[in-house]
Amino acid sequence: MRSFPNTYSRATTTGLWAALGGTLFALIWSLSFVVTRFALPDIPPIMLAAIRLSVSGGLLLAVRGAAAIQLWRQSSPATRRTILIAGLLSQAVYLGAAYWALTAIPTSVVNIVVSSLPLLTIPAAFLVLRERASLIEGIAVVMGMIGVGVAVLDRHSSQHLDPESYAAAAIVLLVAVAALALGNTLVKRIVTAHNFLDICGPQFLVSGLVLMVVSLALETPPGWTAIARALPELLYLVFLGSIFGIALWFRLLSVLTANQAASFFLMTPIMGIFLGSLFL
């Protein structure tokens, strides 16, 4: 009986931290799309994602290299595959596709489509983790998806855009969010409150290098002058969007279920619309 107050206090503290941390993550995530929009005139989308991930991964490994190497050596082959596959899905596929979509559809709509992540996480979490969503989680996700449908199909949002480009970008973005949902669910099996930084580093670096190869094959490389103009945006994307933001996200995954963590993406539409209107 004596342990009950302490247990309740720890649970309350964890819940409060998760609520504040999730809200901060949603804000950082939403603002990242606005910052990305500012950088896209200077750097092609896939190259921008490649630079962001490569630099972030290199910095994390420079700081946590010994611990990351130790984690890799101690991991089973299956765990190593999970780290790499989850990273490619949630970083390379998601960021590369999302950045490309930003060249064709408004930032606010991108944020709204990304809010479909909780819906796509429910089947992924059940198949991979056997994690069932609660009734209230299901209702919240359905309500969120109704908003997604209204936004994507709204004529006012897309009347000044090419219909074919708009539709293609929306489809690519949904595929990207599905990849993010699967990647998050896979990494949930191995991430803890102690190893999340050591998982981020290899994921970022490998994903960045893969996107760099894709960019060099498909895009015209930017000059150093263009990169210098986009330096403020790159600094935000590397330090806040990637290192701090993803570390915060992995920390949330270590203390919440996959469905609970994904529910914070339902906050991104209103933040994205507000930030997009404010800055763009």
N, C-alpha and C positions, 0 to 999 in steps of 0.2 A: 504493500500500500504506500510505503514511503516513496517509492520510485515513481508513482503516478504523476505527481506535480512536475517532477523533472522531465519525464517523458512528454507530458503535455506542453511544457515550456519549450522543449526542443522542437516539437512538431510545429508549434505556433511560430517560432523563430524561422524555421525552414520555410514554412508557407509564406511568411511575410517577405523573406529574402527572395523566394521564387517569384512572387508577384512583382516586386520592385525590379528584380533582375530581368524578368520577361518583358516588362514595360519598357525598360531602357533598351533592351535588345531590339524590340519592335521599332523604337524610334531611330536607333542607329541603322537598322536594316532599311527603313523607309527613306531616310536621308541619303543613304548610299546610292540609291537610284537617281536622286536629284543631282548628286555630285557627279555620278557617272555621265549624266546627260551633258553636263558642262564640259567634260573631258572628251566626249566622242567627236567633236569637230576636229580635234587635233590628233587623236589616236584611234585607229580602227577598233571595232568592238572586241574581236577575239584577241588581238594584240593587247588591248587594255586589260582584259581579264588575265592574260598570260603574265604580263608585267606585275600586276597586283599579287597574283598567287606565287610567282617565282620569288619576288622580293620578300614577301611575308614568310614563305617557307624557309628561305635562306637565313633570315633574321632569327626565326624561332630555333632553327638548328644550331645557329651560332651561340645562342644562349643556353639551349637545352640539349645540345648535341650528345653529350655523354649519357644523359638519362634516356634520350630517344634511342640511341644505339643499344643500350642495355635492354630497353623494352623490346626492341626488335629481336635481339638475340634470344631473349627468354620466351618469346612468343612462338606458338606452334605455327606450322605452315598455313593452317586454316585461318588463324588469326591474322597472319601477315596478309593473306589474300583479302580478308575482310577489310583491313585497313586501306589497302590500295583500291579495291573496288568501290568501297564506300566513298573514298576521296574523289575518285574519278566521276562518280555519279553526282555527288552533292557539290563538288567544286568545278571540275572541268566541264561536264555536260551542262549543269545548271547555269553557272556564270557565263559560259560562252554563249549559250542560247539566249539567256535573259538579256545580255548586252546587245546581241544582234537584234532582238525584238525591240529594244529601246530606240533603234534607228527608224522604226516604222510606226510605232504606236505611242501614245502619250504616257508620260511617267506615271500619272495617276492611275491609268488603266493597268499598267504593269503591276503596280502595287496591289490592285484589286484582284487581278488574276492570281498573283502569288498567294493571296489569302485563301485560295482553294487547297493549300497544303494540308490543313487538318482533314479534309474529306479524303484526300488521297492517302493520308497516313493511316487512316482506320483499317483499310484492307491490308496495307503493307505490315502494320503492327500485328494484325491477327495472323497473317501467314508466316511471318518471321519469328515473332515473339509470343504468339498465342495470347496476345493482349486484347481484351475486349473493351470497346468504348462504352461508357455509361450512357444512360438515356439522355441526360442533360447535355453531354458532350455531342451526342448525335443530333439533338435538336439545334444546338448552337451552330454546328457545322452546316446543317441544312439551311438555316437562316442566312448564314454567311454566303453560301453558294447561290442563294436566290439573288443576293446583292451582286455577286460576280456575274450572273447571267444578265441582269438588268444593265450593268455597266458595259459588258462586252457587246451586247446587242443594241445598246442605246444609239440611236441615229445621231443625236447631238454630239456624242463623243467622237464619232467616226465620219461625219458627213464631209469633212474637209480632207479626208485621207483616201488614198486609193483602196477600194474595197478588197481587191485581191491581195495586196500587200498587207493590209490590216488583218485579213483572215489568216494568211499564212503565218504572220508573226504571232497571232493569238494561239494558233495550234502549236507552233514551236515552243511558245512559252509554257503552255500546259504540259507538253512533253518534258520540258525542263523541270517544272514543279514536281511531276511524277518521279523524275530521277532524284530530285532532292528528297522527296518523301522516302523512297527506297533506301537511299544512302544514309539518311538519318536513322532509319530503323535498323539497318545492318550494324552501324557503329554503336548503337545503343547497347548491343550485346557485350561490348568490350570496354566502353568508356567508363571511367570512374572519376571520382573527385580528385584523384591524385595523378592520373596519367593523361588527362585530356590535352595538355599542352604538348606532350610527347607524341601524341597521335596527330595533332594538327600539323606539325612541322613537315613530316614526310608526305602527308596528304597534299598540302599546299605545293610543295616543291615538285612532286611528280605531276600533279595536275597542271601546274604552270608550264612545265617543260613540254607536256603533251600539247597544250594549247599553243605554245610557241611554234611548234612544228606545223600545226594546222594553220596558224596565221601566216607563216612564211610561205605556205603553199597556196593560200587563197587571197591574201591581202597584200597591199603595197605597204612596206614598212615605213613608219613615220620617221622624219628626220629628228636630229637632236634638238633643233629649235622648237619643234612641235612638242616634244617630250618636256622640254623646259617650261613651255607655256602651261602644260597640264600638271606641272609638279605639285601645286597645292592640292589638286584633286587626288593625285596619286598618293600623297602623304596621308590624306584622310582615309582613302580606301585601304591602304596597307596597315596603318596603325590602329584606326578605329574600326573600319569595316571588316578587316580580316583578323588581325591579331587579337584585338580586344573583343570585337563583336563575336567572332567564332569561338573564342575561348569562353566567353560568357554563355554562348549557346551550348557548348559541350558541357559546361558546368550545370546548366539547367537539365540537360539530358541525364546527367549522373544522379540527380535527386528527384526527377519527375518521370512519369511514364512517357512513352513516345507521344501518345495522344494529348496528354496534358501540356507537354512542351510545345507541340505543334499548334495548340489553341491560341498561343500568343500571336500567331500570324493573322488571326482575325482582327487584330488591332491595326494592321498595316494599311488597310484601305483609307480610313479616316485620316491617319497620319500622312499617308502618301498624297491624298488629295489636298490636304492643308499645306503641306510643304511644297508640293508642285505649284499650287496657286501662289504661294508666298514668294518663291524664288524664280519660277519660270513663267 
